[in-house]
Amino acid sequence: MLSRDDFIFTIGYDGDAAVVDGQAKRRYGSLSTAGLTEKGLFRAAYSSAIYSKDPGELQTVLDAYNKVSGSSFTAASPLDRLFGVFPVTVKRTMTL
């Protein structure tokens, strides 16, 4: 299973490997879900909330994103598709 930071900053997949944005991981990897949200890094914040499985974190991201974008997404909305975030099982990572 991917570490939290690898999951949050995965930008794609190459076969059975997750491709991780190493620069973003180094720069923002220490931030919490709320911290990522405050920086406007909504995809990373959403990934962090998904990884944590904490409904409160997910709601924090949703509320902030809706406020900034003028949207009205809910936890039942298909945000996985919006942000391109899907939990998958991979055995290795490639850092760019």
KESE-240551 format. One line per 8 residues: number of its first residue (from 1); for each residue x, y, z of C-alpha. Coordinates in nm, 3 decimals. Last residue first. Layout:
% KESE-240551
NUM = X,Y,Z  ... $
END
This chain:
% KESE-240551
96 = 0.967,1.236,-1.062  0.916,0.960,-0.806  0.830,0.611,-0.922  0.630,0.403,-0.678  0.587,0.036,-0.602  0.336,-0.235,-0.516  0.014,-0.072,-0.622  -0.335,-0.105,-0.479 $
88 = -0.580,0.159,-0.586  -0.774,0.436,-0.413  -0.913,0.662,-0.684  -0.844,1.031,-0.724  -0.906,1.203,-1.057  -1.017,1.527,-0.888  -1.362,1.552,-1.045  -1.387,1.177,-1.095 $
80 = -1.326,1.097,-0.729  -1.555,1.389,-0.647  -1.861,1.193,-0.762  -2.100,1.365,-0.520  -2.226,1.174,-0.214  -1.997,1.375,0.018  -2.169,1.686,-0.116  -2.081,1.926,-0.396 $
72 = -2.253,2.265,-0.410  -2.022,2.466,-0.631  -1.928,2.835,-0.607  -1.566,2.741,-0.669  -1.404,2.894,-0.360  -1.688,2.819,-0.117  -1.758,2.476,-0.261  -1.389,2.384,-0.237 $
64 = -1.367,2.498,0.126  -1.681,2.311,0.231  -1.583,1.997,0.042  -1.231,1.992,0.189  -1.358,2.032,0.545  -1.629,1.772,0.480  -1.367,1.519,0.370  -1.166,1.588,0.684 $
56 = -1.473,1.530,0.900  -1.557,1.207,0.717  -1.217,1.063,0.819  -1.104,0.783,0.586  -0.748,0.916,0.626  -0.654,0.829,0.267  -0.971,0.986,0.128  -0.907,1.305,0.328 $
48 = -0.547,1.319,0.207  -0.656,1.268,-0.153  -0.908,1.550,-0.115  -0.637,1.775,0.027  -0.403,1.685,-0.260  -0.675,1.763,-0.515  -0.773,2.078,-0.327  -0.430,2.235,-0.301 $
40 = -0.573,2.578,-0.217  -0.307,2.644,0.048  -0.577,2.636,0.317  -0.694,2.298,0.186  -0.344,2.153,0.210  -0.323,2.276,0.568  -0.663,2.130,0.653  -0.559,1.792,0.513 $
32 = -0.239,1.814,0.715  0.082,1.953,0.569  0.412,1.763,0.595  0.404,1.650,0.234  0.379,2.004,0.094  0.724,2.090,-0.040  0.885,1.747,-0.052  0.573,1.580,-0.195 $
24 = 0.521,1.865,-0.440  0.875,1.820,-0.572  0.848,1.440,-0.580  0.533,1.428,-0.791  0.462,1.056,-0.761  0.407,0.802,-1.040  0.236,0.496,-0.892  0.376,0.170,-1.023 $
16 = 0.192,-0.140,-1.150  0.186,-0.023,-1.510  0.285,0.342,-1.509  0.034,0.527,-1.296  -0.063,0.890,-1.253  -0.007,1.208,-1.054  0.039,1.051,-0.711  0.098,1.333,-0.462 $
8 = -0.155,1.235,-0.197  -0.091,0.863,-0.235  0.287,0.898,-0.201  0.247,1.123,0.102  0.007,0.884,0.275  0.226,0.582,0.207  0.115,0.353,-0.073  0.000,0.000,0.000 $
END
